[in-house]
Amino acid sequence: MEPAECPFERGDWARDVKIDCRLLVVSEARGNPKSRTIKLAVVIFRAKEPDGSPPVVFLHGGPGGSGIRQFTRVAAGAGLDRRRDVVIYDQRGAGFSEPTLCPEYQDVRGESQRLNTRKDVEESAKAATRKCITSLDARIERSAYNTGESAADLIDLRQALEYSAWDIFSESYGSRLALEAMRRDPEGIRAVVFDKPSTRGPAREAEVALSNQRAFERIFADCRAQPDCHDAFPTLENDFYDVYDKLNRSPLSVRLDQTLNEGLVILDGKRFVDRIRNDVFSIGDPDRLAQLPLIINEFRRGDRTRAAHTLVGYNPRAEISGESVLISLVNCNDVYGERLRAKRREINAKVRLPFRRDLMEECKLWQKRFADPSEWAPVQSDIPTLIVTGRYDDRAPTELAKRTASTLTRAYLYEFPNEAHGAPKSPCHGQVVFQFLAEPFREPDTSCVNAIPPVRFITRWQQSSGSH
């Protein structure tokens, strides 16, 4: 460990926080004696009134983004550091940690939104990928970016901080990393939280088309169950598929506000579905979820221009950042292979056309070798584990979380009725997590989950965001 300057400004939120910033120096490729070292950014909130409670470490998702950006203020505001140390770090290749991966890969998806044909999009993406890989090969060992190496980093971090054991809070991909740590370092872990967990092995990626379809079907079903929504949009499900077909036959050109330096977006059926997946379900904003039936209806028989501007306006540039490079390196190494391809073919034969995906074929470009299927074996553990899922999660659905829980003898699993994959989370969500971390050997009181009202869908633009 090396001392380091903190990679953020200390505002009012940090006034009462005892912050210790470090760099963890690790080997990039542990199996290579000639490997270079890389440095991972680490932030520790030292306990104000330590009472022997184990530290808690936060594992961010992606893989990509930044745990330091995502968790520091949240953890400080929650007061988790009153009795225990709180450790937040950025995984290798992510956030403030080394290395920086392909900054020139910015805006690939944003630029592709302006291309008319699927062939043009594919050729543009492949050209950008090859350019990025050439850059990576001059600087890093690509095969060293995988969950196994990241789990070794996590164990090194615990040992460098001289903690005998700690608790783990993990989100999305971070849960896959936590599972690997449970397998490799069981004595070093007291309890684990999986928040919208990604699973080991190829199941999540292979079944993503089915998970996507089920998330949409839950929106359709929940709209039917609400009289106002059903009366306003009685044919919502059929309308969705009709919009998909019509946009594929005749893509819609959406011109954004030129004063914002935004250009033209071509919205075909696939991009329509992807926009909903990435900017509604993935973000999990309840206002966006509540608007979704209205947007689909407006595309079908109402103000298409307003609906298109609303949907595209959630994320006008649809940028791909360097985070997607790390996602590709890690996921390809972890799960790509014949088993994934076979399962994907099986799923694509079952789901409807808008959801079929030929994901991860670019893995043959991103990585030179892949994990052995023996690494996909379910983790068997008696470490207390809290698993939290969301009803509208199209990436880490409850169905997959149940498979993970089936080999964990002390697992508690709860589905929140108004959440998708991303933030924000309800107060009840936080209460359940904090209660579990305080007493992981006792089942948490989840009575507040049943009291959460469902998402109330809006049926006209004039309804305020607070009305649902």
C-alpha positions as a Markdown table, in Angstrom:
| # | Residue | x | y | z |
|---|---|---|---|---|
| 1 | Met | 0.0 | 0.0 | 0.0 |
| 2 | Glu | 1.1 | 3.5 | -0.8 |
| 3 | Pro | -0.3 | 6.8 | 0.6 |
| 4 | Ala | -2.1 | 8.9 | -2.0 |
| 5 | Glu | -3.9 | 12.1 | -2.6 |
| 6 | Cys | -7.7 | 11.6 | -2.5 |
| 7 | Pro | -9.1 | 11.7 | -6.1 |
| 8 | Phe | -12.1 | 13.9 | -5.1 |
| 9 | Glu | -12.9 | 17.2 | -3.4 |
| 10 | Arg | -13.8 | 17.1 | 0.2 |
| 11 | Gly | -17.0 | 19.0 | 0.5 |
| 12 | Asp | -19.4 | 19.4 | 3.5 |
| 13 | Trp | -20.3 | 15.7 | 3.2 |
| 14 | Ala | -16.7 | 14.8 | 4.3 |
| 15 | Arg | -16.6 | 17.2 | 7.2 |
| 16 | Asp | -16.9 | 14.5 | 9.9 |
| 17 | Val | -15.3 | 11.6 | 8.0 |
| 18 | Lys | -11.8 | 10.3 | 8.8 |
| 19 | Ile | -10.6 | 9.7 | 5.2 |
| 20 | Asp | -7.5 | 7.7 | 4.4 |
| 21 | Cys | -6.6 | 7.5 | 0.7 |
| 22 | Arg | -4.2 | 4.8 | -0.6 |
| 23 | Leu | -2.9 | 3.0 | -3.6 |
| 24 | Leu | -2.8 | -0.8 | -3.7 |
| 25 | Val | 0.1 | -2.0 | -5.9 |
| 26 | Val | -0.6 | -5.4 | -7.5 |
| 27 | Ser | 0.8 | -7.5 | -10.3 |
| 28 | Glu | -1.1 | -7.1 | -13.5 |
| 29 | Ala | -0.8 | -10.8 | -14.4 |
| 30 | Arg | 0.1 | -13.0 | -11.4 |
| 31 | Gly | 1.0 | -16.0 | -13.4 |
| 32 | Asn | 3.7 | -14.0 | -15.3 |
| 33 | Pro | 6.9 | -13.4 | -13.4 |
| 34 | Lys | 7.8 | -10.6 | -15.7 |
| 35 | Ser | 4.4 | -8.8 | -15.2 |
| 36 | Arg | 4.3 | -5.1 | -14.6 |
| 37 | Thr | 2.5 | -3.7 | -11.6 |
| 38 | Ile | -0.6 | -1.6 | -11.6 |
| 39 | Lys | -2.1 | 0.7 | -8.9 |
| 40 | Leu | -5.6 | 0.6 | -7.6 |
| 41 | Ala | -7.2 | 3.6 | -6.0 |
| 42 | Val | -8.5 | 2.9 | -2.4 |
| 43 | Val | -10.5 | 5.1 | 0.0 |
| 44 | Ile | -10.9 | 4.1 | 3.7 |
| 45 | Phe | -13.3 | 5.8 | 6.1 |
| 46 | Arg | -11.8 | 5.1 | 9.5 |
| 47 | Ala | -14.2 | 4.2 | 12.2 |
| 48 | Lys | -15.1 | 7.1 | 14.5 |
| 49 | Glu | -16.0 | 5.0 | 17.5 |
| 50 | Pro | -14.6 | 1.5 | 16.6 |
| 51 | Asp | -16.3 | -1.3 | 18.6 |
| 52 | Gly | -14.8 | -4.4 | 16.9 |
| 53 | Ser | -17.3 | -4.6 | 14.1 |
| 54 | Pro | -15.7 | -5.9 | 10.9 |
| 55 | Pro | -15.0 | -3.5 | 8.1 |
| 56 | Val | -17.2 | -3.4 | 5.1 |
| 57 | Val | -15.8 | -3.2 | 1.5 |
| 58 | Phe | -17.9 | -1.9 | -1.4 |
| 59 | Leu | -17.6 | -3.7 | -4.8 |
| 60 | His | -19.0 | -1.7 | -7.8 |
| 61 | Gly | -20.6 | -3.1 | -10.8 |
| 62 | Gly | -19.9 | -2.8 | -14.5 |
| 63 | Pro | -17.2 | -4.0 | -14.5 |
| 64 | Gly | -16.4 | -0.4 | -15.0 |
| 65 | Gly | -17.4 | 2.9 | -13.6 |
| 66 | Ser | -16.0 | 3.9 | -10.3 |
| 67 | Gly | -16.9 | 2.7 | -6.8 |
| 68 | Ile | -15.2 | 5.8 | -5.4 |
| 69 | Arg | -17.5 | 8.1 | -7.3 |
| 70 | Gln | -20.6 | 5.9 | -6.7 |
| 71 | Phe | -20.3 | 5.0 | -3.0 |
| 72 | Thr | -18.2 | 7.6 | -1.1 |
| 73 | Arg | -20.9 | 10.2 | -0.4 |
| 74 | Val | -23.6 | 7.5 | 0.1 |
| 75 | Ala | -21.5 | 5.6 | 2.6 |
| 76 | Ala | -20.6 | 8.8 | 4.4 |
| 77 | Gly | -24.2 | 10.0 | 4.6 |
| 78 | Ala | -25.4 | 6.6 | 5.9 |
| 79 | Gly | -23.0 | 6.8 | 8.8 |
| 80 | Leu | -21.6 | 3.3 | 8.2 |
| 81 | Asp | -18.2 | 4.5 | 9.5 |
| 82 | Arg | -19.4 | 5.2 | 13.0 |
| 83 | Arg | -18.4 | 1.8 | 14.4 |
| 84 | Arg | -16.4 | 0.2 | 11.5 |
| 85 | Asp | -14.0 | 1.0 | 8.8 |
| 86 | Val | -15.5 | 1.4 | 5.3 |
| 87 | Val | -13.4 | 0.5 | 2.3 |
| 88 | Ile | -14.2 | 1.7 | -1.2 |
| 89 | Tyr | -12.0 | 1.1 | -4.2 |
| 90 | Asp | -12.0 | 1.0 | -8.0 |
| 91 | Gln | -11.3 | -2.3 | -9.6 |
| 92 | Arg | -8.4 | -2.7 | -12.0 |
| 93 | Gly | -9.0 | -0.7 | -15.2 |
| 94 | Ala | -11.9 | 1.1 | -13.7 |
| 95 | Gly | -12.4 | 4.7 | -12.3 |
| 96 | Phe | -9.3 | 6.1 | -10.7 |
| 97 | Ser | -7.4 | 2.9 | -10.9 |
| 98 | Glu | -4.8 | 1.9 | -13.5 |
| 99 | Pro | -4.7 | 1.3 | -16.4 |
| 100 | Thr | -6.7 | 3.8 | -18.4 |
| 101 | Leu | -8.4 | 1.7 | -21.2 |
| 102 | Cys | -8.9 | 3.2 | -24.7 |
| 103 | Pro | -9.9 | 6.8 | -24.1 |
| 104 | Glu | -10.2 | 7.0 | -27.9 |
| 105 | Tyr | -13.1 | 4.6 | -27.7 |
| 106 | Gln | -15.4 | 7.4 | -26.5 |
| 107 | Asp | -18.6 | 8.0 | -28.3 |
| 108 | Val | -18.6 | 4.9 | -30.4 |
| 109 | Arg | -22.2 | 4.2 | -29.7 |
| 110 | Gly | -23.2 | 7.8 | -30.0 |
| 111 | Glu | -21.8 | 8.0 | -33.5 |
| 112 | Ser | -23.4 | 4.8 | -34.5 |
| 113 | Gln | -26.8 | 6.3 | -33.7 |
| 114 | Arg | -26.4 | 8.5 | -36.8 |
| 115 | Leu | -25.8 | 5.5 | -39.1 |
| 116 | Asn | -28.6 | 4.3 | -41.3 |
| 117 | Thr | -28.0 | 0.6 | -41.8 |
| 118 | Arg | -27.2 | -2.3 | -39.4 |
| 119 | Lys | -24.2 | -3.2 | -41.6 |
| 120 | Asp | -22.7 | 0.3 | -41.2 |
| 121 | Val | -23.2 | 0.1 | -37.5 |
| 122 | Glu | -21.5 | -3.3 | -37.3 |
| 123 | Glu | -18.5 | -2.2 | -39.5 |
| 124 | Ser | -18.1 | 1.0 | -37.5 |
| 125 | Ala | -18.0 | -0.9 | -34.2 |
| 126 | Lys | -15.5 | -3.5 | -35.4 |
| 127 | Ala | -13.2 | -0.8 | -36.7 |
| 128 | Ala | -13.3 | 1.0 | -33.4 |
| 129 | Thr | -12.7 | -2.3 | -31.5 |
| 130 | Arg | -9.7 | -3.2 | -33.6 |
| 131 | Lys | -8.2 | 0.3 | -33.0 |
| 132 | Cys | -8.7 | -0.1 | -29.3 |
| 133 | Ile | -7.2 | -3.5 | -29.2 |
| 134 | Thr | -4.1 | -2.3 | -31.0 |
| 135 | Ser | -3.8 | 0.4 | -28.4 |
| 136 | Leu | -4.3 | -2.0 | -25.5 |
| 137 | Asp | -1.7 | -4.5 | -26.8 |
| 138 | Ala | 0.9 | -1.8 | -26.7 |
| 139 | Arg | 0.2 | -1.1 | -23.0 |
| 140 | Ile | -1.4 | -4.0 | -21.1 |
| 141 | Glu | -1.9 | -7.8 | -21.0 |
| 142 | Arg | -5.5 | -8.1 | -22.0 |
| 143 | Ser | -6.0 | -11.6 | -20.6 |
| 144 | Ala | -5.2 | -10.2 | -17.1 |
| 145 | Tyr | -8.5 | -8.4 | -16.9 |
| 146 | Asn | -10.9 | -11.0 | -15.5 |
| 147 | Thr | -12.8 | -11.8 | -12.3 |
| 148 | Gly | -10.1 | -14.2 | -11.1 |
| 149 | Glu | -7.4 | -11.5 | -11.1 |
| 150 | Ser | -9.8 | -9.0 | -9.6 |
| 151 | Ala | -10.7 | -11.4 | -6.8 |
| 152 | Ala | -6.9 | -11.8 | -6.1 |
| 153 | Asp | -6.8 | -8.0 | -5.9 |
| 154 | Leu | -9.6 | -8.0 | -3.3 |
| 155 | Ile | -7.9 | -10.6 | -1.2 |
| 156 | Asp | -4.6 | -8.6 | -1.4 |
| 157 | Leu | -6.4 | -5.5 | -0.3 |
| 158 | Arg | -7.9 | -7.2 | 2.8 |
| 159 | Gln | -4.5 | -8.5 | 3.8 |
| 160 | Ala | -2.7 | -5.3 | 3.1 |
| 161 | Leu | -5.2 | -3.5 | 5.4 |
| 162 | Glu | -4.5 | -6.2 | 8.0 |
| 163 | Tyr | -8.2 | -7.1 | 8.4 |
| 164 | Ser | -8.8 | -10.7 | 9.5 |
| 165 | Ala | -12.3 | -10.6 | 8.0 |
| 166 | Trp | -14.8 | -8.1 | 6.5 |
| 167 | Asp | -18.3 | -7.8 | 5.2 |
| 168 | Ile | -18.8 | -7.3 | 1.4 |
| 169 | Phe | -21.5 | -5.1 | -0.2 |
| 170 | Ser | -21.7 | -5.7 | -3.9 |
| 171 | Glu | -23.8 | -4.4 | -6.8 |
| 172 | Ser | -24.4 | -6.1 | -10.2 |
| 173 | Tyr | -21.1 | -7.4 | -11.6 |
| 174 | Gly | -19.6 | -6.8 | -8.1 |
| 175 | Ser | -21.6 | -9.7 | -6.9 |
| 176 | Arg | -19.8 | -12.0 | -9.4 |
| 177 | Leu | -16.6 | -10.8 | -7.9 |
| 178 | Ala | -17.9 | -11.3 | -4.4 |
| 179 | Leu | -18.9 | -14.9 | -5.2 |
| 180 | Glu | -15.3 | -15.6 | -6.5 |
| 181 | Ala | -14.0 | -14.1 | -3.2 |
| 182 | Met | -16.3 | -16.4 | -1.2 |
| 183 | Arg | -14.9 | -19.3 | -3.1 |
| 184 | Arg | -11.2 | -18.3 | -2.6 |
| 185 | Asp | -11.2 | -16.5 | 0.7 |
| 186 | Pro | -14.1 | -17.8 | 2.9 |
| 187 | Glu | -12.3 | -17.3 | 6.2 |
| 188 | Gly | -11.8 | -13.6 | 5.3 |
| 189 | Ile | -15.5 | -12.9 | 4.8 |
| 190 | Arg | -18.2 | -12.6 | 7.6 |
| 191 | Ala | -21.2 | -11.6 | 5.5 |
| 192 | Val | -22.1 | -10.6 | 1.9 |
| 193 | Val | -24.8 | -8.4 | 0.3 |
| 194 | Phe | -25.6 | -9.1 | -3.4 |
| 195 | Asp | -27.6 | -6.1 | -4.8 |
| 196 | Lys | -29.1 | -7.0 | -8.2 |
| 197 | Pro | -26.4 | -9.7 | -8.6 |
| 198 | Ser | -24.7 | -10.9 | -11.7 |
| 199 | Thr | -24.1 | -14.7 | -11.7 |
| 200 | Arg | -21.1 | -16.8 | -12.3 |
| 201 | Gly | -20.8 | -18.6 | -15.6 |
| 202 | Pro | -22.6 | -17.8 | -18.9 |
| 203 | Ala | -26.2 | -18.0 | -17.8 |
| 204 | Arg | -26.8 | -14.3 | -17.4 |
| 205 | Glu | -25.3 | -13.3 | -20.8 |
| 206 | Ala | -26.8 | -16.4 | -22.6 |
| 207 | Glu | -30.3 | -15.7 | -21.2 |
| 208 | Val | -30.3 | -11.9 | -21.5 |
| 209 | Ala | -32.9 | -12.0 | -24.3 |
| 210 | Leu | -35.3 | -13.9 | -22.1 |
| 211 | Ser | -34.7 | -11.6 | -19.1 |
| 212 | Asn | -35.3 | -8.6 | -21.4 |
| 213 | Gln | -38.6 | -10.0 | -22.7 |
| 214 | Arg | -39.8 | -10.8 | -19.2 |
| 215 | Ala | -39.1 | -7.3 | -17.9 |
| 216 | Phe | -41.2 | -5.9 | -20.7 |
| 217 | Glu | -44.0 | -8.4 | -20.1 |
| 218 | Arg | -44.1 | -7.4 | -16.4 |
| 219 | Ile | -44.7 | -3.8 | -17.5 |
| 220 | Phe | -47.5 | -5.0 | -19.8 |
| 221 | Ala | -49.0 | -7.1 | -17.1 |
| 222 | Asp | -48.8 | -4.4 | -14.4 |
| 223 | Cys | -50.4 | -1.9 | -16.7 |
| 224 | Arg | -53.3 | -4.3 | -17.3 |
| 225 | Ala | -53.7 | -4.6 | -13.5 |
| 226 | Gln | -54.1 | -0.8 | -13.1 |
| 227 | Pro | -57.5 | 0.3 | -14.3 |
| 228 | Asp | -56.4 | 3.7 | -15.4 |
| 229 | Cys | -53.5 | 2.3 | -17.4 |
| 230 | His | -55.5 | -0.5 | -18.9 |
| 231 | Asp | -58.3 | 1.8 | -19.9 |
| 232 | Ala | -55.8 | 4.3 | -21.5 |
| 233 | Phe | -53.7 | 1.6 | -23.2 |
| 234 | Pro | -55.8 | -1.6 | -23.7 |
| 235 | Thr | -53.6 | -3.0 | -26.4 |
| 236 | Leu | -50.2 | -2.0 | -24.9 |
| 237 | Glu | -48.4 | -5.2 | -25.6 |
| 238 | Asn | -49.5 | -5.5 | -29.2 |
| 239 | Asp | -48.7 | -1.8 | -29.7 |
| 240 | Phe | -45.1 | -2.4 | -28.6 |
| 241 | Tyr | -44.5 | -5.1 | -31.2 |
| 242 | Asp | -46.3 | -3.0 | -33.8 |
| 243 | Val | -44.0 | 0.0 | -33.1 |
| 244 | Tyr | -41.0 | -2.3 | -33.3 |
| 245 | Asp | -42.0 | -3.6 | -36.7 |
| 246 | Lys | -42.9 | -0.1 | -38.1 |
| 247 | Leu | -39.7 | 1.5 | -37.0 |
| 248 | Asn | -37.7 | -1.3 | -38.6 |
| 249 | Arg | -39.6 | -0.8 | -41.9 |
| 250 | Ser | -39.4 | 3.0 | -41.6 |
| 251 | Pro | -36.8 | 4.3 | -39.1 |
| 252 | Leu | -37.6 | 7.6 | -37.5 |
| 253 | Ser | -35.1 | 10.5 | -37.7 |
| 254 | Val | -34.9 | 12.4 | -34.4 |
| 255 | Arg | -33.2 | 15.8 | -34.6 |
| 256 | Leu | -32.2 | 17.0 | -31.2 |
| 257 | Asp | -31.7 | 20.6 | -30.0 |
| 258 | Gln | -28.9 | 22.1 | -32.1 |
| 259 | Thr | -28.2 | 24.6 | -29.3 |
| 260 | Leu | -27.0 | 21.6 | -27.2 |
| 261 | Asn | -24.6 | 20.6 | -30.0 |
| 262 | Glu | -26.7 | 17.5 | -30.7 |
| 263 | Gly | -27.3 | 16.0 | -34.1 |
| 264 | Leu | -29.5 | 13.4 | -35.7 |
| 265 | Val | -30.4 | 10.1 | -34.2 |
| 266 | Ile | -31.9 | 7.3 | -36.4 |
| 267 | Leu | -34.4 | 5.3 | -34.4 |
| 268 | Asp | -35.1 | 1.9 | -35.8 |
| 269 | Gly | -36.8 | -1.0 | -34.0 |
| 270 | Lys | -33.7 | -2.4 | -32.5 |
| 271 | Arg | -32.6 | 1.0 | -31.2 |
| 272 | Phe | -36.1 | 1.6 | -29.9 |
| 273 | Val | -35.8 | -1.5 | -27.7 |
| 274 | Asp | -32.2 | -0.9 | -26.8 |
| 275 | Arg | -33.0 | 2.7 | -25.7 |
| 276 | Ile | -35.7 | 1.3 | -23.3 |
| 277 | Arg | -33.4 | -1.4 | -22.0 |
| 278 | Asn | -30.4 | 0.9 | -21.4 |
| 279 | Asp | -32.1 | 4.1 | -20.4 |
| 280 | Val | -35.3 | 2.9 | -18.6 |
| 281 | Phe | -34.7 | -0.6 | -17.1 |
| 282 | Ser | -31.0 | -0.2 | -16.6 |
| 283 | Ile | -31.3 | 3.2 | -14.9 |
| 284 | Gly | -34.3 | 2.2 | -12.9 |
| 285 | Asp | -35.7 | 5.7 | -12.5 |
| 286 | Pro | -39.3 | 5.3 | -11.3 |
| 287 | Asp | -40.4 | 8.3 | -13.3 |
| 288 | Arg | -39.1 | 6.7 | -16.5 |
| 289 | Leu | -40.8 | 3.3 | -15.6 |
| 290 | Ala | -44.0 | 5.1 | -15.0 |
| 291 | Gln | -43.8 | 6.9 | -18.4 |
| 292 | Leu | -43.1 | 3.8 | -20.4 |
| 293 | Pro | -46.6 | 2.7 | -21.4 |
| 294 | Leu | -47.4 | 6.3 | -22.4 |
| 295 | Ile | -44.3 | 6.5 | -24.6 |
| 296 | Ile | -45.1 | 3.2 | -26.3 |
| 297 | Asn | -48.7 | 4.4 | -26.9 |
| 298 | Glu | -47.5 | 7.7 | -28.3 |
| 299 | Phe | -45.2 | 6.0 | -30.8 |
| 300 | Arg | -48.1 | 3.8 | -31.9 |
| 301 | Arg | -51.0 | 6.4 | -32.2 |
| 302 | Gly | -50.0 | 9.7 | -30.7 |
| 303 | Asp | -47.3 | 12.3 | -30.7 |
| 304 | Arg | -44.4 | 10.3 | -32.1 |
| 305 | Thr | -42.1 | 13.3 | -32.1 |
| 306 | Arg | -42.6 | 14.0 | -28.5 |
| 307 | Ala | -42.3 | 10.4 | -27.5 |
| 308 | Ala | -39.1 | 10.0 | -29.6 |
| 309 | His | -37.5 | 13.2 | -28.1 |
| 310 | Thr | -38.4 | 12.0 | -24.6 |
| 311 | Leu | -36.9 | 8.5 | -25.1 |
| 312 | Val | -33.8 | 9.7 | -26.9 |
| 313 | Gly | -33.5 | 12.7 | -24.5 |
| 314 | Tyr | -32.9 | 10.3 | -21.5 |
| 315 | Asn | -29.4 | 9.8 | -23.0 |
| 316 | Pro | -28.9 | 12.0 | -26.1 |
| 317 | Arg | -25.4 | 10.9 | -27.0 |
| 318 | Ala | -25.7 | 7.2 | -25.9 |
| 319 | Glu | -22.0 | 7.3 | -25.3 |
| 320 | Ile | -19.8 | 4.3 | -24.8 |
| 321 | Ser | -16.9 | 5.2 | -22.5 |
| 322 | Gly | -13.8 | 3.3 | -21.6 |
| 323 | Glu | -16.0 | 1.4 | -19.2 |
| 324 | Ser | -17.3 | -0.7 | -22.0 |
| 325 | Val | -13.8 | -1.8 | -22.8 |
| 326 | Leu | -13.4 | -3.3 | -19.4 |
| 327 | Ile | -16.8 | -4.9 | -19.6 |
| 328 | Ser | -15.8 | -6.6 | -22.9 |
| 329 | Leu | -12.4 | -7.8 | -21.6 |
| 330 | Val | -13.8 | -9.2 | -18.3 |
| 331 | Asn | -17.1 | -10.6 | -19.5 |
| 332 | Cys | -15.5 | -12.2 | -22.6 |
| 333 | Asn | -12.7 | -13.8 | -20.5 |
| 334 | Asp | -15.2 | -15.0 | -17.9 |
| 335 | Val | -18.0 | -16.5 | -19.9 |
| 336 | Tyr | -17.5 | -16.8 | -23.6 |
| 337 | Gly | -17.4 | -20.3 | -25.2 |
| 338 | Glu | -19.5 | -23.0 | -26.8 |
| 339 | Arg | -21.8 | -23.4 | -23.8 |
| 340 | Leu | -22.7 | -19.7 | -24.0 |
| 341 | Arg | -23.3 | -19.9 | -27.7 |
| 342 | Ala | -25.5 | -23.1 | -27.4 |
| 343 | Lys | -27.6 | -21.6 | -24.6 |
| 344 | Arg | -28.0 | -18.4 | -26.5 |
| 345 | Arg | -29.2 | -20.2 | -29.6 |
| 346 | Glu | -31.7 | -22.1 | -27.4 |
| 347 | Ile | -33.0 | -18.9 | -25.8 |
| 348 | Asn | -33.2 | -17.0 | -29.1 |
| 349 | Ala | -35.4 | -19.8 | -30.5 |
| 350 | Lys | -37.9 | -19.2 | -27.6 |
| 351 | Val | -38.1 | -15.4 | -27.4 |
| 352 | Arg | -39.8 | -12.9 | -29.7 |
| 353 | Leu | -37.9 | -11.1 | -32.4 |
| 354 | Pro | -37.3 | -7.7 | -30.7 |
| 355 | Phe | -35.3 | -9.5 | -27.9 |
| 356 | Arg | -33.1 | -11.9 | -29.8 |
| 357 | Arg | -29.4 | -11.1 | -29.4 |
| 358 | Asp | -26.2 | -12.4 | -30.9 |
| 359 | Leu | -24.2 | -10.9 | -28.1 |
| 360 | Met | -20.5 | -11.5 | -27.4 |
| 361 | Glu | -19.4 | -12.7 | -30.8 |
| 362 | Glu | -16.9 | -9.8 | -30.7 |
| 363 | Cys | -15.3 | -11.7 | -27.8 |
| 364 | Lys | -13.0 | -13.4 | -30.4 |
| 365 | Leu | -11.6 | -9.9 | -31.0 |
| 366 | Trp | -11.4 | -8.7 | -27.4 |
| 367 | Gln | -9.7 | -11.7 | -25.8 |
| 368 | Lys | -7.2 | -14.3 | -26.8 |
| 369 | Arg | -8.2 | -17.0 | -24.3 |
| 370 | Phe | -11.2 | -17.7 | -22.1 |
| 371 | Ala | -12.0 | -19.1 | -18.7 |
| 372 | Asp | -12.2 | -22.9 | -18.2 |
| 373 | Pro | -15.8 | -24.0 | -17.7 |
| 374 | Ser | -14.7 | -25.5 | -14.3 |
| 375 | Glu | -14.6 | -22.0 | -13.0 |
| 376 | Trp | -18.4 | -21.7 | -13.5 |
| 377 | Ala | -19.3 | -24.2 | -10.8 |
| 378 | Pro | -21.8 | -22.8 | -8.3 |
| 379 | Val | -20.3 | -21.5 | -5.1 |
| 380 | Gln | -21.2 | -23.5 | -2.0 |
| 381 | Ser | -21.0 | -21.5 | 1.2 |
| 382 | Asp | -22.6 | -21.0 | 4.6 |
| 383 | Ile | -21.5 | -17.3 | 4.8 |
| 384 | Pro | -24.6 | -15.3 | 5.6 |
| 385 | Thr | -25.8 | -13.7 | 2.3 |
| 386 | Leu | -28.5 | -11.1 | 1.6 |
| 387 | Ile | -29.7 | -11.1 | -2.0 |
| 388 | Val | -31.8 | -8.2 | -3.2 |
| 389 | Thr | -33.5 | -8.1 | -6.7 |
| 390 | Gly | -36.0 | -5.9 | -8.5 |
| 391 | Arg | -39.2 | -6.9 | -10.3 |
| 392 | Tyr | -38.3 | -5.0 | -13.5 |
| 393 | Asp | -34.6 | -6.0 | -13.6 |
| 394 | Asp | -33.9 | -7.1 | -17.2 |
| 395 | Arg | -30.2 | -7.8 | -16.5 |
| 396 | Ala | -30.0 | -9.6 | -13.1 |
| 397 | Pro | -33.5 | -11.0 | -12.7 |
| 398 | Thr | -34.8 | -12.8 | -9.6 |
| 399 | Glu | -34.9 | -16.1 | -11.5 |
| 400 | Leu | -31.1 | -16.1 | -11.8 |
| 401 | Ala | -30.6 | -14.9 | -8.3 |
| 402 | Lys | -32.5 | -17.9 | -7.0 |
| 403 | Arg | -30.1 | -20.2 | -8.7 |
| 404 | Thr | -27.2 | -18.5 | -6.9 |
| 405 | Ala | -29.1 | -18.7 | -3.6 |
| 406 | Ser | -29.7 | -22.4 | -4.0 |
| 407 | Thr | -26.2 | -23.4 | -3.0 |
| 408 | Leu | -25.8 | -20.8 | -0.2 |
| 409 | Thr | -27.2 | -22.3 | 3.0 |
| 410 | Arg | -27.7 | -18.9 | 4.8 |
| 411 | Ala | -29.1 | -16.9 | 2.0 |
| 412 | Tyr | -32.0 | -14.5 | 2.3 |
| 413 | Leu | -33.6 | -13.3 | -1.0 |
| 414 | Tyr | -36.1 | -10.5 | -1.4 |
| 415 | Glu | -37.6 | -8.9 | -4.6 |
| 416 | Phe | -38.5 | -5.2 | -4.5 |
| 417 | Pro | -41.7 | -4.6 | -6.4 |
| 418 | Asn | -40.9 | -1.2 | -7.9 |
| 419 | Glu | -37.2 | -1.5 | -8.8 |
| 420 | Ala | -35.3 | -2.2 | -12.0 |
| 421 | His | -31.5 | -2.8 | -12.3 |
| 422 | Gly | -30.2 | 0.6 | -11.4 |
| 423 | Ala | -30.7 | 3.2 | -8.8 |
| 424 | Pro | -32.5 | 4.9 | -7.1 |
| 425 | Lys | -33.5 | 2.6 | -4.2 |
| 426 | Ser | -36.3 | 2.9 | -1.7 |
| 427 | Pro | -35.7 | 3.7 | 2.0 |
| 428 | Cys | -36.9 | 0.2 | 2.7 |
| 429 | His | -34.1 | -1.2 | 0.5 |
| 430 | Gly | -31.5 | 0.6 | 2.6 |
| 431 | Gln | -33.1 | -0.4 | 5.8 |
| 432 | Val | -33.0 | -4.1 | 4.9 |
| 433 | Val | -29.4 | -3.9 | 3.8 |
| 434 | Phe | -28.2 | -2.0 | 6.9 |
| 435 | Gln | -30.1 | -4.2 | 9.2 |
| 436 | Phe | -28.5 | -7.3 | 7.7 |
| 437 | Leu | -25.0 | -5.9 | 7.9 |
| 438 | Ala | -25.6 | -5.1 | 11.6 |
| 439 | Glu | -26.8 | -8.6 | 12.4 |
| 440 | Pro | -26.1 | -11.0 | 9.5 |
| 441 | Phe | -26.8 | -14.1 | 11.4 |
| 442 | Arg | -30.4 | -13.0 | 12.0 |
| 443 | Glu | -33.0 | -12.8 | 9.2 |
| 444 | Pro | -33.9 | -9.2 | 8.6 |
| 445 | Asp | -37.3 | -7.7 | 9.1 |
| 446 | Thr | -38.6 | -7.1 | 5.6 |
| 447 | Ser | -42.2 | -6.1 | 6.5 |
| 448 | Cys | -41.6 | -2.8 | 4.7 |
| 449 | Val | -41.2 | -4.6 | 1.4 |
| 450 | Asn | -44.8 | -5.6 | 1.4 |
| 451 | Ala | -45.8 | -2.0 | 2.1 |
| 452 | Ile | -44.1 | -0.6 | -1.0 |
| 453 | Pro | -46.7 | 0.6 | -3.5 |
| 454 | Pro | -46.3 | -0.5 | -7.1 |
| 455 | Val | -45.2 | 1.8 | -9.8 |
| 456 | Arg | -48.2 | 4.0 | -10.9 |
| 457 | Phe | -48.1 | 4.4 | -14.6 |
| 458 | Ile | -49.1 | 7.8 | -16.0 |
| 459 | Thr | -51.5 | 8.0 | -18.9 |
| 460 | Arg | -50.9 | 11.6 | -20.1 |
| 461 | Trp | -48.0 | 14.0 | -20.4 |
| 462 | Gln | -49.6 | 16.5 | -18.0 |
| 463 | Gln | -49.4 | 14.2 | -15.0 |
| 464 | Ser | -46.6 | 15.4 | -12.7 |
| 465 | Ser | -43.6 | 13.2 | -11.9 |
| 466 | Gly | -44.7 | 13.1 | -8.3 |
| 467 | Ser | -48.2 | 11.7 | -9.0 |
| 468 | His | -47.1 | 8.1 | -9.2 |
